[in-house]
């Protein structure tokens, strides 16, 4: 068993310190990572907690999965490896609206 846990349904106001304190009931927390939206910087409501051993990770799952944390029933599972996603292609953006940059403004064309 792994010692890295996925934690879901977290309140958006939760901090890494809050999560560390909560998971310390099950053992030694070695790291906490809250996932945030790149554009806004706001929490997405899930994160990852790494415990010092697989036994402590299992204890955290047993103790905390489905239990209340800051008003929400959290999900605690073993974290799965990140899946490789195909690289997204946005096409050749260089030729769309070609004369827009030369005219300035970049707004709608008026005919």
PAMI-990325 format. One record per residue (C-alpha): residue number from 1; residue in three letters; chain; x, y, z. Coordinates in nm, 3 decimals, padded with zeros to 5 digits, m for minus. Each point is the difference from the previous one (the first is absolute). Layout:
PAMI-990325
 seq type mol       u       v       w
 NUM  ALA   A       X       Y       Z
...
END
This chain:
PAMI-990325
 seq type mol       u       v       w
   1  UNK   A  00.000  00.000  00.000
   2  UNK   A  00.108  00.353 m00.073
   3  UNK   A  00.037  00.274  00.256
   4  UNK   A m00.133  00.279 m00.225
   5  UNK   A m00.371  00.071  00.041
   6  UNK   A m00.257  00.179 m00.212
   7  UNK   A m00.228  00.222  00.209
   8  UNK   A m00.321  00.124 m00.161
   9  UNK   A m00.301  00.213  00.090
  10  UNK   A  00.217  00.241  00.195
  11  UNK   A m00.148  00.336  00.097
  12  UNK   A  00.143  00.277 m00.218
  13  UNK   A  00.107  00.187  00.314
  14  UNK   A  00.221 m00.287  00.126
  15  UNK   A  00.372  00.071  00.021
  16  UNK   A  00.294 m00.237 m00.010
  17  UNK   A  00.047  00.061  00.373
  18  UNK   A m00.363 m00.098  00.069
  19  UNK   A  00.041 m00.323 m00.195
  20  UNK   A  00.334 m00.081  00.165
  21  UNK   A m00.155  00.041  00.344
  22  UNK   A m00.299 m00.218 m00.090
  23  UNK   A  00.206 m00.282 m00.155
  24  UNK   A  00.252  00.006  00.286
  25  UNK   A m00.260 m00.193  00.202
  26  UNK   A  00.092 m00.303 m00.211
  27  UNK   A  00.379  00.046  00.002
  28  UNK   A  00.281  00.212 m00.136
  29  UNK   A m00.086  00.214 m00.301
  30  UNK   A  00.301  00.051 m00.229
  31  UNK   A m00.166  00.227 m00.258
  32  UNK   A m00.328  00.162 m00.099
  33  UNK   A m00.082  00.141 m00.343
  34  UNK   A m00.325  00.184 m00.067
  35  UNK   A m00.093  00.023 m00.367
  36  UNK   A m00.088  00.347 m00.124
  37  UNK   A m00.133  00.141 m00.324
  38  UNK   A  00.285  00.146 m00.206
  39  UNK   A m00.201  00.294 m00.126
  40  UNK   A m00.162  00.113  00.325
  41  UNK   A  00.222 m00.151  00.269
  42  UNK   A m00.311 m00.126  00.182
  43  UNK   A m00.010 m00.345  00.157
  44  UNK   A m00.167 m00.274 m00.203
  45  UNK   A m00.121 m00.195  00.304
  46  UNK   A  00.247 m00.287 m00.008
  47  UNK   A  00.362 m00.074  00.075
  48  UNK   A  00.257 m00.257  00.100
  49  UNK   A  00.139 m00.098  00.338
  50  UNK   A  00.313 m00.210  00.042
  51  UNK   A  00.035 m00.197  00.320
  52  UNK   A  00.333 m00.130  00.132
  53  UNK   A m00.093 m00.367 m00.051
  54  UNK   A m00.251 m00.219 m00.179
  55  UNK   A m00.139 m00.111  00.336
  56  UNK   A m00.072  00.360  00.101
  57  UNK   A m00.159  00.064 m00.339
  58  UNK   A m00.232 m00.297  00.051
  59  UNK   A m00.080  00.125  00.350
  60  UNK   A m00.086  00.344 m00.143
  61  UNK   A m00.236 m00.159 m00.252
  62  UNK   A m00.169 m00.205  00.273
  63  UNK   A m00.030  00.293  00.239
  64  UNK   A m00.081  00.291 m00.231
  65  UNK   A m00.181 m00.121 m00.314
  66  UNK   A m00.358  00.127  00.009
  67  UNK   A  00.059  00.193  00.322
  68  UNK   A m00.077  00.369  00.054
  69  UNK   A  00.277  00.249 m00.068
  70  UNK   A m00.097  00.367  00.029
  71  UNK   A m00.363 m00.082 m00.079
  72  UNK   A  00.055 m00.241 m00.290
  73  UNK   A  00.026 m00.380 m00.020
  74  UNK   A  00.341 m00.053 m00.159
  75  UNK   A  00.109 m00.280 m00.230
  76  UNK   A  00.331 m00.166  00.082
  77  UNK   A  00.146 m00.262 m00.236
  78  UNK   A  00.338 m00.124 m00.116
  79  UNK   A  00.120  00.238 m00.270
  80  UNK   A  00.023 m00.153 m00.347
  81  UNK   A  00.289  00.087 m00.230
  82  UNK   A m00.070  00.293 m00.228
  83  UNK   A m00.125 m00.114 m00.338
  84  UNK   A  00.188  00.115 m00.305
  85  UNK   A m00.224  00.217 m00.212
  86  UNK   A  00.052  00.057 m00.370
  87  UNK   A  00.158  00.333 m00.080
  88  UNK   A m00.263  00.246 m00.111
  89  UNK   A  00.038  00.167 m00.334
  90  UNK   A m00.138  00.346 m00.047
  91  UNK   A  00.072 m00.001 m00.372
  92  UNK   A  00.190  00.266 m00.185
  93  UNK   A m00.123  00.317  00.164
  94  UNK   A  00.234  00.212 m00.205
  95  UNK   A m00.223  00.024 m00.308
  96  UNK   A m00.340  00.072  00.157
  97  UNK   A m00.108  00.360 m00.026
  98  UNK   A  00.322  00.077 m00.181
  99  UNK   A m00.049  00.371 m00.062
 100  UNK   A m00.156  00.070  00.340
 101  UNK   A  00.335  00.085  00.159
 102  UNK   A  00.096  00.239 m00.278
 103  UNK   A m00.325  00.196  00.019
 104  UNK   A  00.017  00.040  00.373
 105  UNK   A m00.286 m00.033  00.242
 106  UNK   A m00.063 m00.368 m00.061
 107  UNK   A m00.377  00.049  00.013
 108  UNK   A m00.269 m00.106 m00.244
 109  UNK   A  00.045  00.071 m00.364
 110  UNK   A m00.241  00.250 m00.150
 111  UNK   A m00.078 m00.043 m00.367
END
